[in-house]
């Protein structure tokens, strides 16, 4: 082997050819010999150059796009790794394939893409980063070789680990052998700050200019989410610093993709290859004001993904599609291109056939977030969301690991309804989690950025009602299909996540991996029950939330003060020599505004109380004594008019 130039910053071994051997030239019109499916985990579409990012981030994927079709409106059917990848490899949405949680494996009766290609004589191999793409979930079905042996340290994984083996496998192919290879990496996945396989790439991206962002002030509050604090996300002063680190991971993922393309070229397999580059989900970057991450919500920032498809022989090279597509379309597309028999159960549609002029029959896409039990429907114009079905505060506790910020006597641990100790005070809700989790059905224009979205459900009731019915019809169809598929041979309960896999997943930031969401000792409920009763349950929940639901307060004034405080925080952290009287004045002004907001919104006063504690700590960091007791007394008095004295409360 020889070194490939312009690939990863470190040595990546790539293919070479025997100079004494004449290159293999496929006959005109021959079927593709090579299918390569690359999943770059956690890659938002908008972080690629082809979707508006700076050209230094993804030059190799951007170059591949010149030979491919780029789908501008591609979506994941779920906001996390396991169900989305299963959709990618089965052509089924998460309701149909049933892999919505991590305690089961794929039903043996479901035919995977690898199995279908193996039947056609393809050699099949997968080189993955493990975690939620572990073979134990059923991903290895149909693969002769399936590598998922993720190392314990983040810096030893990603393309750095899987690329040499993948290239060796491709090199060992005879010219006439047909091959399917699935490649998956976590290079763009958190943690962003440390443990990169290529620290020199991270350092280079950290040299990029950093400006202010309207969401910068939200970063410090991530300290109170266990998942976020683990990755030290609250240590970023500006969102653009975080995005630079994220882009470094995207760049590493891009370079590995380029190395695979180079290998195919050198082996003479590029021209007639089908190459698909995509992702399983995106990443929230505080657009909704809550978190950095994924796995819960079905918003565009968590589910809008890239999809670049290079067809054999340069068909439709350099074109872009505005059709709505998702990962469910990938398996039927591959089978169509290689002229393999279609699998009747697959719900997707061949995108290659559509590119050739076939009518697009999928007019809507179904999405499911099994982690919080909510659904969405995507049409070319709209995004319809159902409410969340379940205990919203328990969901927040499980998936965010929220803790109560400092609030004096309100900061003590509280008891959940099943007797477990909760670290978050759900009654006063100081972090405003109910604003995000306790909502009724919603309607948004599809192409509106997440941070600018406006709920139109009340303004366009006819559209909302029509999409609700479309959603219910699609859900019923997927439920019926899933029941039939699982009934063939059974779901095959996977059981608890293995200790090695659990350790891998925890390093990737997942909390409570493998634990059921119900009380310990209780029978695990059927996760598909909600799907089956949705026609009855959805109208009732919508009506209930409309009548008695949580009404978020107006937090614009609160956010305005937060931004002022954060600017002071950045100045002091940057070593600015501010006069003590200026620091005192700024802090006092902010404290006065916080308490004014608390007294105007007594039911939500806890949101201002913990900010006063943080304000006090900020002042002390500059040697300034700030008397916050008068503010705290007023804030607690406002809070107690609604919630009572916490010392008199035996449990919340």
C-alpha positions as a printed NumPy array, in Angstrom:
array([[  0.   ,   0.   ,   0.   ],
       [  1.046,   3.585,  -0.431],
       [  0.086,   6.821,   1.286],
       [ -2.944,   8.735,   0.006],
       [ -2.25 ,  12.444,  -0.234],
       [ -4.807,  14.962,   1.03 ],
       [ -6.638,  12.583,   3.326],
       [ -6.459,  12.529,   7.106],
       [ -3.857,  14.592,   8.914],
       [ -2.283,  11.351,  10.112],
       [ -1.197,   8.438,   7.94 ],
       [ -4.12 ,   6.556,   6.433],
       [ -3.213,   3.548,   4.377],
       [ -5.075,   3.244,   1.124],
       [ -5.292,   0.925,  -1.821],
       [ -2.779,   0.512,  -4.584],
       [ -2.892,  -1.495,  -7.761],
       [ -0.353,  -3.857,  -9.268],
       [  1.254,  -1.857, -12.072],
       [  1.803,  -5.068, -14.057],
       [ -1.921,  -5.855, -14.067],
       [ -4.254,  -4.322, -16.619],
       [ -7.068,  -2.372, -14.93 ],
       [-10.467,  -4.031, -14.973],
       [-12.973,  -2.194, -17.155],
       [-16.627,  -3.14 , -16.654],
       [-18.689,  -3.704, -19.768],
       [-20.909,  -0.805, -20.844],
       [-24.205,  -0.958, -18.984],
       [-22.9  ,  -3.531, -16.493],
       [-24.5  ,  -3.587, -13.077],
       [-22.626,  -1.801, -10.288],
       [-20.014,  -3.951,  -8.59 ],
       [-19.709,  -1.803,  -5.484],
       [-22.242,  -0.318,  -3.096],
       [-20.845,   1.889,  -0.336],
       [-23.153,   3.274,   2.356],
       [-21.447,   5.777,   4.668],
       [-23.196,   7.041,   7.795],
       [-21.479,   9.962,   9.516],
       [-23.207,   9.891,  12.865],
       [-24.628,  13.163,  14.288],
       [-23.995,  15.219,  11.159],
       [-26.32 ,  18.199,  10.684],
       [-26.954,  19.014,   7.042],
       [-26.106,  22.699,   7.481],
       [-22.523,  21.964,   8.613],
       [-21.533,  20.82 ,   5.112],
       [-20.304,  23.234,   2.485],
       [-22.971,  22.069,   0.041],
       [-25.589,  23.29 ,   2.521],
       [-24.021,  26.644,   3.362],
       [-21.088,  26.058,   5.699],
       [-17.585,  27.332,   4.94 ],
       [-15.743,  25.289,   2.275],
       [-12.898,  24.242,   4.605],
       [-15.165,  21.916,   6.62 ],
       [-16.221,  19.292,   4.056],
       [-14.223,  19.646,   0.822],
       [-14.31 ,  15.912,   0.014],
       [-18.067,  15.446,   0.383],
       [-18.611,  18.717,  -1.47 ],
       [-16.454,  17.383,  -4.325],
       [-18.338,  14.067,  -4.342],
       [-21.554,  16.061,  -4.693],
       [-20.38 ,  17.175,  -8.139],
       [-20.782,  13.553,  -9.252],
       [-23.982,  12.961,  -7.29 ],
       [-27.533,  13.976,  -6.481],
       [-27.812,  16.144,  -3.372],
       [-31.097,  15.941,  -1.466],
       [-31.701,  19.289,   0.193],
       [-34.676,  18.07 ,   2.254],
       [-33.572,  14.724,   3.659],
       [-34.69 ,  13.73 ,   7.146],
       [-34.033,  11.066,   9.741],
       [-37.09 ,   9.116,  10.937],
       [-35.819,   9.321,  14.534],
       [-33.468,  11.674,  16.418],
       [-30.996,   9.026,  17.607],
       [-28.707,   6.316,  16.349],
       [-30.39 ,   2.947,  16.884],
       [-33.818,   3.418,  15.237],
       [-32.504,   5.624,  12.432],
       [-29.818,   3.173,  11.373],
       [-32.304,   0.328,  11.529],
       [-34.543,   2.318,   9.156],
       [-31.542,   2.899,   6.903],
       [-30.856,  -0.837,   6.648],
       [-34.433,  -2.181,   6.533],
       [-36.434,   0.392,   4.541],
       [-38.936,   0.57 ,   7.418],
       [-39.858,   3.433,   9.72 ],
       [-39.251,   2.952,  13.477],
       [-42.894,   2.107,  14.17 ],
       [-42.751,  -0.74 ,  11.641],
       [-39.349,  -2.216,  12.497],
       [-40.029,  -1.788,  16.221],
       [-36.504,  -0.769,  17.297],
       [-37.564,   2.329,  19.186],
       [-35.711,   1.53 ,  22.436],
       [-32.491,  -0.245,  23.34 ],
       [-33.828,  -3.37 ,  25.068],
       [-34.715,  -5.447,  21.965],
       [-33.066,  -6.745,  18.815],
       [-34.495,  -6.66 ,  15.307],
       [-37.157,  -9.292,  14.632],
       [-35.576, -12.121,  12.605],
       [-38.51 , -12.   ,  10.172],
       [-37.476,  -8.551,   8.905],
       [-35.293,  -8.68 ,   5.785],
       [-32.344,  -6.278,   5.896],
       [-30.596,  -4.651,   2.961],
       [-27.5  ,  -6.775,   3.596],
       [-29.55 ,  -9.968,   3.55 ],
       [-31.215,  -9.002,   0.274],
       [-27.859,  -8.19 ,  -1.342],
       [-26.276, -11.355,   0.011],
       [-29.017, -13.335,  -1.742],
       [-27.888, -11.667,  -4.992],
       [-24.308, -12.81 ,  -4.507],
       [-22.866,  -9.646,  -2.985],
       [-20.027,  -9.92 ,  -0.496],
       [-21.125,  -7.931,   2.556],
       [-19.083,  -6.206,   5.249],
       [-19.616,  -3.474,   7.82 ],
       [-17.066,  -1.429,   9.735],
       [-18.785,   0.554,  12.471],
       [-18.029,   2.59 ,  15.558],
       [-20.132,   0.32 ,  17.775],
       [-22.344,   1.836,  20.454],
       [-25.936,   1.823,  19.286],
       [-24.81 ,   0.178,  16.018],
       [-23.723,  -2.892,  17.982],
       [-24.321,  -6.236,  16.253],
       [-26.408,  -7.417,  19.238],
       [-29.302,  -5.219,  18.054],
       [-29.54 ,  -7.189,  14.807],
       [-27.408,  -4.936,  12.608],
       [-25.121,  -7.823,  11.657],
       [-27.95 ,  -9.719,   9.938],
       [-26.816, -10.361,   6.363],
       [-23.206,  -9.222,   6.851],
       [-20.451, -11.812,   6.432],
       [-18.084,  -9.485,   8.276],
       [-19.377,  -7.062,  10.916],
       [-16.881,  -5.023,  12.911],
       [-18.198,  -3.093,  15.915],
       [-15.367,  -3.515,  18.424],
       [-15.238,   0.061,  19.671],
       [-12.194,   0.818,  21.84 ],
       [-12.591,   2.253,  25.319],
       [-10.945,   5.587,  24.484],
       [-12.595,   8.095,  22.174],
       [ -9.315,   9.022,  20.519],
       [ -8.799,   5.447,  19.255],
       [-12.076,   5.204,  17.36 ],
       [-13.812,   6.666,  14.313],
       [-12.138,   6.534,  10.916],
       [ -8.78 ,   6.114,  12.677],
       [ -9.807,   2.605,  13.732],
       [-12.128,   1.407,  10.969],
       [-10.53 ,   2.89 ,   7.83 ],
       [ -7.474,   0.597,   7.529],
       [ -9.636,  -2.532,   7.891],
       [-12.232,  -1.218,   5.441],
       [ -9.568,  -0.443,   2.842],
       [ -7.936,  -3.843,   3.312],
       [-11.317,  -5.495,   2.751],
       [-11.919,  -3.532,  -0.438],
       [ -8.409,  -4.318,  -1.705],
       [ -8.95 ,  -8.029,  -1.229],
       [-11.891,  -8.058,  -3.629],
       [-11.459,  -9.645,  -7.041],
       [-12.298,  -7.298,  -9.893],
       [-15.461,  -9.167, -10.762],
       [-16.808,  -9.597,  -7.225],
       [-19.818,  -7.52 ,  -6.235],
       [-19.568,  -5.951,  -2.804],
       [-21.65 ,  -4.019,  -0.274],
       [-19.82 ,  -2.2  ,   2.506],
       [-21.498,  -0.208,   5.294],
       [-19.301,   2.327,   7.106],
       [-20.225,   4.228,  10.266],
       [-18.249,   6.637,  12.473],
       [-18.861,   8.801,  15.545],
       [-16.231,  11.383,  14.523],
       [-18.818,  14.215,  14.544],
       [-20.418,  12.997,  17.789],
       [-19.731,  14.493,  21.228],
       [-17.515,  14.838,  23.201],
       [-16.346,  17.869,  21.261],
       [-13.833,  19.435,  23.666],
       [-11.348,  16.614,  24.222],
       [-10.341,  13.091,  23.222],
       [-10.347,  13.647,  19.458],
       [ -8.459,  11.059,  17.388],
       [ -6.882,  14.005,  15.535],
       [ -6.138,  16.822,  18.015],
       [ -4.195,  18.736,  15.357],
       [ -7.405,  19.093,  13.33 ],
       [ -9.24 ,  20.384,  16.405],
       [ -6.494,  22.896,  17.123],
       [ -6.586,  24.155,  13.54 ],
       [-10.346,  24.75 ,  13.677],
       [-10.001,  26.508,  17.021],
       [ -7.98 ,  29.182,  15.238],
       [-11.051,  30.308,  13.318],
       [-12.553,  33.659,  14.337],
       [-15.248,  33.502,  17.   ],
       [-18.077,  36.001,  17.271],
       [-21.076,  36.439,  19.527],
       [-24.284,  34.467,  19.103],
       [-27.732,  35.325,  20.542],
       [-27.724,  31.912,  22.251],
       [-24.359,  32.273,  24.021],
       [-26.026,  33.059,  27.354],
       [-27.642,  29.606,  27.405],
       [-24.329,  27.754,  27.634],
       [-23.717,  28.171,  31.411],
       [-27.046,  26.566,  32.31 ],
       [-25.927,  23.33 ,  30.643],
       [-23.978,  22.704,  33.853],
       [-27.284,  21.596,  35.401],
       [-27.829,  18.814,  32.856],
       [-25.748,  15.755,  33.682],
       [-25.409,  14.73 ,  30.054],
       [-24.19 ,  18.184,  29.06 ],
       [-21.931,  18.732,  32.079],
       [-20.143,  15.446,  31.375],
       [-18.869,  16.916,  28.115],
       [-18.076,  20.271,  29.765],
       [-20.359,  22.039,  27.317],
       [-21.018,  24.758,  29.904],
       [-17.316,  25.624,  29.737],
       [-17.72 ,  27.119,  26.272],
       [-18.066,  30.88 ,  26.466],
       [-19.495,  31.263,  22.983],
       [-21.519,  28.961,  20.797],
       [-19.161,  29.523,  17.872],
       [-16.355,  27.984,  19.947],
       [-18.461,  24.848,  20.292],
       [-19.341,  24.899,  16.59 ],
       [-15.641,  25.132,  15.689],
       [-14.998,  21.949,  17.673],
       [-18.037,  20.293,  16.105],
       [-16.868,  21.324,  12.634],
       [-13.474,  19.772,  13.386],
       [-15.253,  16.444,  13.904],
       [-17.213,  16.957,  10.696],
       [-13.941,  17.652,   8.879],
       [-12.418,  14.416,  10.202],
       [-15.517,  12.541,   9.05 ],
       [-15.181,  14.241,   5.658],
       [-11.526,  13.257,   5.257],
       [-12.282,   9.611,   5.989],
       [-15.044,   9.705,   3.394],
       [-12.55 ,  11.127,   0.92 ],
       [-10.111,   8.31 ,   1.662],
       [-12.777,   5.739,   0.765],
       [-13.523,   7.576,  -2.489],
       [ -9.789,   7.635,  -3.312],
       [ -9.555,   3.907,  -2.657],
       [-12.462,   3.171,  -4.983],
       [-10.836,   5.274,  -7.69 ],
       [ -7.495,   3.482,  -7.353],
       [ -9.196,   0.095,  -7.458],
       [-11.135,   1.058, -10.593],
       [-14.42 ,   0.71 ,  -8.728],
       [-15.489,   4.345,  -8.517],
       [-17.169,   4.984, -11.88 ],
       [-19.649,   2.123, -11.652],
       [-20.153,   2.379,  -7.874],
       [-23.251,   3.423,  -5.967],
       [-22.051,   5.63 ,  -3.099],
       [-24.419,   7.057,  -0.503],
       [-23.208,   9.461,   2.199],
       [-25.671,  10.401,   4.897],
       [-26.233,  10.62 ,   8.652],
       [-28.598,   9.118,  11.191],
       [-29.615,  12.418,  12.834],
       [-28.461,  15.961,  13.459],
       [-27.578,  17.861,  16.626],
       [-29.4  ,  20.558,  18.53 ],
       [-27.213,  23.597,  19.169],
       [-29.497,  25.392,  21.639],
       [-31.889,  26.503,  18.887],
       [-34.817,  25.566,  21.119],
       [-33.187,  27.097,  24.164],
       [-32.749,  23.772,  25.921],
       [-29.763,  21.578,  25.136],
       [-26.845,  20.632,  22.928],
       [-27.461,  17.13 ,  21.689],
       [-30.067,  14.843,  20.192],
       [-32.32 ,  11.924,  20.969],
       [-35.479,  13.647,  22.147],
       [-37.04 ,  16.157,  19.787],
       [-38.088,  15.859,  16.15 ],
       [-37.173,  19.416,  15.185],
       [-35.204,  20.109,  12.02 ],
       [-31.922,  20.662,  13.842],
       [-32.105,  17.1  ,  15.198],
       [-33.516,  15.367,  12.113],
       [-32.487,  17.352,   8.986],
       [-29.581,  15.351,   7.571],
       [-27.36 ,  15.321,   4.492],
       [-27.975,  12.779,   1.733],
       [-25.541,  12.618,  -1.181],
       [-26.084,   9.806,  -3.686],
       [-23.579,   9.06 ,  -6.467],
       [-25.141,   6.765,  -9.06 ],
       [-23.154,   4.448, -11.377],
       [-21.947,   5.908, -14.627],
       [-22.39 ,   9.516, -13.567],
       [-26.192,   9.449, -13.853],
       [-27.728,  12.744, -12.69 ],
       [-24.316,  14.019, -11.573],
       [-24.278,  17.509, -10.087],
       [-28.042,  17.75 ,  -9.574],
       [-30.075,  18.719,  -6.519],
       [-33.466,  17.511,  -5.402],
       [-36.012,  19.461,  -3.361],
       [-38.191,  16.416,  -2.688],
       [-38.768,  15.323,   0.91 ],
       [-36.905,  12.035,   1.466],
       [-35.71 ,  10.047,   4.459],
       [-33.537,   7.112,   5.457],
       [-36.395,   4.695,   4.781],
       [-35.766,   5.324,   1.058],
       [-32.153,   4.113,   1.089],
       [-32.596,   0.315,   1.102],
       [-35.141,   0.227,  -1.76 ],
       [-32.941,   2.645,  -3.715],
       [-29.933,   0.336,  -3.439],
       [-31.931,  -2.733,  -4.453],
       [-33.32 ,  -0.888,  -7.473],
       [-29.922,   0.355,  -8.669],
       [-28.299,  -3.095,  -8.459],
       [-31.442,  -4.615, -10.039],
       [-32.113,  -6.918,  -7.117],
       [-35.676,  -8.042,  -6.39 ],
       [-37.581,  -5.557,  -4.275],
       [-38.469,  -6.528,  -0.702],
       [-42.247,  -6.22 ,  -0.524],
       [-42.316,  -5.063,   3.097],
       [-40.07 ,  -2.043,   2.587],
       [-41.937,   1.245,   2.933],
       [-39.466,   3.485,   1.131],
       [-39.2  ,   4.302,  -2.553],
       [-36.265,   4.12 ,  -4.954],
       [-34.853,   7.625,  -5.273],
       [-32.952,   6.532,  -8.369],
       [-36.227,   5.659, -10.08 ],
       [-37.641,   9.06 ,  -9.111],
       [-34.542,  10.735, -10.542],
       [-35.163,   8.834, -13.76 ],
       [-38.703,  10.212, -13.971],
       [-40.883,   7.983, -11.8  ],
       [-43.558,   9.723,  -9.76 ],
       [-42.722,  10.332,  -6.111],
       [-45.354,   8.29 ,  -4.267],
       [-44.333,   9.131,  -0.694],
       [-46.144,  12.41 ,  -0.038],
       [-45.407,  12.448,   3.704],
       [-42.78 ,  11.099,   6.115],
       [-43.416,   9.622,   9.566],
       [-41.059,  10.367,  12.464],
       [-40.914,   8.86 ,  15.955],
       [-38.928,   9.764,  19.042],
       [-39.267,   6.649,  21.172],
       [-37.204,   8.216,  23.939],
       [-39.933,  10.714,  24.777],
       [-42.826,   9.032,  22.936],
       [-43.735,  11.743,  20.466],
       [-44.384,  11.712,  16.716],
       [-44.145,  14.036,  13.741],
       [-45.349,  14.107,  10.156],
       [-43.402,  15.876,   7.414],
       [-45.021,  17.073,   4.195],
       [-43.492,  19.298,   1.494],
       [-45.049,  22.329,   3.213],
       [-45.425,  21.514,   6.895],
       [-44.122,  19.747,   9.955],
       [-46.884,  18.43 ,  12.263],
       [-46.017,  17.379,  15.85 ],
       [-48.062,  15.415,  18.352],
       [-47.823,  16.101,  22.093],
       [-45.528,  13.943,  24.215],
       [-47.205,  10.803,  25.551],
       [-45.755,  10.144,  29.001],
       [-44.498,  11.675,  32.231],
       [-42.614,  14.67 ,  30.895],
       [-40.569,  15.361,  34.013],
       [-39.532,  11.715,  34.262],
       [-38.453,  11.963,  30.623],
       [-36.391,  15.054,  31.382],
       [-34.807,  13.331,  34.359],
       [-33.923,  10.238,  32.335],
       [-32.596,  11.908,  29.198],
       [-31.127,  15.157,  30.511],
       [-30.258,  14.136,  34.09 ],
       [-31.342,  17.602,  35.214],
       [-30.441,  18.831,  38.716],
       [-31.91 ,  21.748,  40.637],
       [-29.61 ,  24.803,  40.513],
       [-28.669,  26.511,  43.82 ],
       [-31.878,  27.864,  45.345],
       [-31.266,  27.782,  49.105],
       [-33.789,  25.576,  50.895],
       [-35.486,  24.792,  47.561],
       [-32.362,  22.931,  46.357],
       [-32.821,  19.748,  48.39 ],
       [-33.446,  16.418,  46.541],
       [-37.084,  15.493,  46.059],
       [-38.957,  12.206,  45.823],
       [-40.462,  10.955,  42.591],
       [-43.84 ,   9.241,  42.53 ],
       [-42.207,   5.797,  42.514],
       [-40.095,   6.633,  45.574],
       [-36.849,   7.213,  43.701],
       [-34.802,  10.278,  44.535],
       [-35.136,  12.962,  41.889],
       [-32.406,  15.554,  41.613],
       [-34.685,  18.039,  39.935],
       [-37.517,  20.013,  41.542],
       [-40.24 ,  19.422,  38.992],
       [-42.833,  21.475,  40.892],
       [-41.074,  24.846,  40.723],
       [-39.234,  23.827,  37.501],
       [-36.312,  26.309,  37.813],
       [-34.838,  25.427,  34.398],
       [-38.171,  25.783,  32.602],
       [-38.238,  22.213,  31.304],
       [-42.028,  22.156,  31.118],
       [-41.85 ,  24.86 ,  28.456],
       [-40.241,  22.255,  26.193],
       [-41.973,  19.034,  27.247],
       [-45.56 ,  19.932,  28.113],
       [-46.989,  21.151,  24.823],
       [-50.021,  20.261,  22.764],
       [-49.924,  19.453,  19.032],
       [-47.966,  21.886,  16.887],
       [-47.744,  22.932,  13.241],
       [-44.759,  24.599,  11.572],
       [-43.75 ,  25.571,   8.073],
       [-41.178,  22.986,   7.05 ],
       [-38.346,  25.168,   5.797],
       [-38.38 ,  27.689,   8.669],
       [-35.206,  27.483,  10.807],
       [-35.846,  25.99 ,  14.252],
       [-35.036,  29.16 ,  16.181],
       [-37.475,  31.153,  14.021],
       [-40.354,  28.664,  14.021],
       [-43.832,  29.871,  14.91 ],
       [-46.528,  27.418,  15.935],
       [-49.376,  27.702,  13.427],
       [-51.676,  25.02 ,  14.879],
       [-54.112,  27.576,  16.277],
       [-53.919,  29.806,  13.219],
       [-54.473,  27.038,  10.647],
       [-56.811,  24.534,  12.338],
       [-57.964,  23.019,   9.04 ],
       [-54.385,  22.181,   8.045],
       [-53.644,  20.841,  11.527],
       [-56.728,  18.622,  11.46 ],
       [-55.96 ,  17.278,   7.983],
       [-52.353,  16.451,   8.867],
       [-53.469,  14.823,  12.103],
       [-55.625,  12.446,  10.06 ],
       [-52.818,  11.788,   7.586],
       [-50.508,  11.036,  10.493],
       [-53.012,   8.632,  12.071],
       [-53.514,   6.812,   8.751],
       [-49.747,   6.395,   8.259],
       [-49.287,   5.317,  11.862],
       [-52.024,   2.685,  11.562],
       [-50.372,   1.297,   8.442],
       [-46.966,   1.084,  10.129],
       [-48.428,  -0.488,  13.269],
       [-50.17 ,  -3.174,  11.205],
       [-47.024,  -3.847,   9.188],
       [-44.869,  -4.   ,  12.313],
       [-47.236,  -6.395,  14.056],
       [-47.187,  -8.68 ,  11.019],
       [-43.382,  -8.6  ,  10.732],
       [-42.792,  -9.273,  14.403],
       [-45.395, -12.052,  14.443],
       [-43.435, -14.002,  11.834],
       [-40.683, -15.089,  14.221],
       [-40.917, -12.891,  17.314],
       [-39.037,  -9.795,  18.385],
       [-36.218, -11.59 ,  20.21 ],
       [-35.76 ,  -9.58 ,  23.402],
       [-32.173,  -8.441,  23.661],
       [-32.123,  -7.899,  27.423],
       [-29.807,  -5.588,  29.32 ],
       [-27.073,  -3.796,  27.443],
       [-23.735,  -5.567,  27.9  ],
       [-21.275,  -3.976,  30.317],
       [-18.758,  -3.247,  27.55 ],
       [-21.406,  -1.719,  25.294],
       [-22.831,   0.256,  28.235],
       [-19.379,   1.723,  28.91 ],
       [-19.014,   2.712,  25.254],
       [-22.404,   4.427,  25.248],
       [-21.765,   6.291,  28.477],
       [-18.564,   7.707,  26.977],
       [-20.739,   8.994,  24.138],
       [-22.926,  10.835,  26.658],
       [-25.934,   8.549,  27.006],
       [-27.37 ,   8.425,  30.52 ],
       [-29.253,   5.483,  32.105],
       [-28.284,   3.203,  29.204],
       [-30.219,  -0.042,  29.187],
       [-32.473,   0.926,  32.091],
       [-36.245,   0.717,  31.718],
       [-38.098,   3.995,  32.145],
       [-40.612,   2.425,  34.535],
       [-40.075,   1.689,  38.226],
       [-37.61 ,  -1.048,  39.106],
       [-39.288,  -4.407,  39.463],
       [-42.322,  -3.415,  37.425],
       [-43.16 ,  -5.198,  34.203],
       [-41.76 ,  -3.373,  31.177],
       [-44.725,  -1.909,  29.268],
       [-45.252,  -2.608,  25.595],
       [-43.692,   0.424,  23.865],
       [-46.073,  -0.053,  20.915],
       [-49.204,   0.304,  23.038],
       [-49.377,   4.054,  22.452],
       [-49.17 ,   3.5  ,  18.698],
       [-52.131,   1.124,  18.735],
       [-54.443,   3.387,  20.752],
       [-53.395,   6.65 ,  19.115],
       [-56.704,   7.36 ,  17.372],
       [-58.409,   7.44 ,  20.724],
       [-55.554,   8.85 ,  22.82 ],
       [-54.399,  11.744,  20.63 ],
       [-57.654,  13.794,  20.593],
       [-58.059,  13.297,  24.349],
       [-54.52 ,  14.461,  25.12 ],
       [-54.801,  17.45 ,  22.778],
       [-58.055,  18.467,  24.456],
       [-56.598,  18.035,  27.932],
       [-53.477,  20.044,  27.198],
       [-55.504,  22.768,  25.507],
       [-57.682,  23.13 ,  28.615],
       [-55.227,  22.531,  31.44 ],
       [-51.836,  22.57 ,  29.834],
       [-48.729,  24.385,  30.945],
       [-48.628,  27.976,  29.666],
       [-45.004,  29.171,  29.448],
       [-44.256,  32.665,  30.774],
       [-42.859,  35.426,  28.601],
       [-39.108,  35.093,  29.152],
       [-37.867,  37.76 ,  26.75 ],
       [-36.958,  40.132,  29.609],
       [-35.243,  37.307,  31.482],
       [-33.198,  36.375,  28.419],
       [-32.228,  40.013,  27.906],
       [-30.768,  40.18 ,  31.425],
       [-29.037,  36.829,  30.909],
       [-27.278,  38.226,  27.847],
       [-26.059,  41.242,  29.807],
       [-24.758,  39.018,  32.584],
       [-23.07 ,  36.702,  30.093],
       [-21.288,  39.615,  28.442],
       [-19.934,  40.559,  31.851],
       [-18.934,  36.931,  32.416],
       [-17.016,  36.871,  29.127],
       [-15.271,  40.159,  29.888],
       [-14.086,  38.969,  33.297],
       [-13.082,  35.542,  31.953],
       [-11.075,  37.294,  29.249],
       [ -9.103,  39.269,  31.823],
       [-10.793,  42.635,  31.315],
       [ -9.732,  45.057,  34.051],
       [-13.114,  46.544,  34.878],
       [-13.433,  49.035,  37.74 ],
       [-15.029,  47.438,  40.803],
       [-17.797,  49.994,  40.846],
       [-18.726,  49.078,  37.258],
       [-18.924,  45.379,  38.159],
       [-21.052,  46.215,  41.202],
       [-23.354,  48.429,  39.141],
       [-23.814,  45.831,  36.419],
       [-24.532,  43.076,  38.931],
       [-26.946,  45.191,  40.949],
       [-28.81 ,  46.266,  37.839],
       [-29.106,  42.64 ,  36.723],
       [-30.222,  41.485,  40.172],
       [-32.918,  44.166,  40.33 ],
       [-34.235,  43.125,  36.933],
       [-34.24 ,  39.45 ,  37.94 ],
       [-36.294,  40.097,  41.073],
       [-38.676,  42.357,  39.16 ],
       [-39.326,  39.478,  36.773],
       [-39.781,  37.026,  39.653],
       [-42.385,  39.185,  41.358],
       [-44.202,  39.702,  38.071],
       [-44.203,  35.92 ,  37.482],
       [-44.485,  34.354,  40.962],
       [-45.35 ,  30.882,  39.653],
       [-41.999,  30.849,  37.854],
       [-39.939,  32.822,  40.388],
       [-37.527,  29.895,  40.806],
       [-36.113,  30.75 ,  37.374],
       [-34.879,  34.08 ,  38.74 ],
       [-33.774,  32.822,  42.175],
       [-31.025,  30.535,  40.915],
       [-29.809,  33.239,  38.558],
       [-29.192,  35.457,  41.595],
       [-26.949,  32.789,  43.093],
       [-25.005,  32.621,  39.828],
       [-24.794,  36.416,  39.742],
       [-23.331,  36.368,  43.247],
       [-20.71 ,  33.801,  42.228],
       [-19.776,  35.891,  39.198],
       [-19.273,  38.976,  41.397],
       [-17.181,  37.017,  43.898],
       [-14.935,  35.775,  41.076],
       [-13.881,  39.405,  40.601],
       [-13.563,  40.079,  44.309],
       [-16.84 ,  41.975,  44.564],
       [-19.136,  41.492,  47.549],
       [-22.761,  41.459,  46.459],
       [-25.576,  41.368,  48.986],
       [-28.26 ,  39.217,  47.358],
       [-30.212,  38.347,  50.51 ],
       [-32.849,  41.075,  50.075],
       [-33.49 ,  39.876,  46.512],
       [-33.66 ,  36.242,  47.594],
       [-36.176,  37.032,  50.318],
       [-38.412,  38.809,  47.842],
       [-38.009,  36.024,  45.284],
       [-38.783,  33.262,  47.784],
       [-41.785,  35.149,  49.083],
       [-43.114,  35.392,  45.522],
       [-42.441,  31.694,  44.973],
       [-44.091,  30.62 ,  48.22 ],
       [-47.314,  32.438,  47.373],
       [-47.788,  29.784,  44.698],
       [-45.835,  26.735,  45.866],
       [-45.744,  27.069,  49.656],
       [-42.785,  26.706,  52.024],
       [-40.462,  23.833,  50.961],
       [-39.718,  23.067,  54.615],
       [-43.385,  22.144,  55.057],
       [-43.408,  19.877,  52.021],
       [-42.766,  16.148,  52.543],
       [-42.257,  15.421,  48.862],
       [-42.704,  16.973,  45.487]])
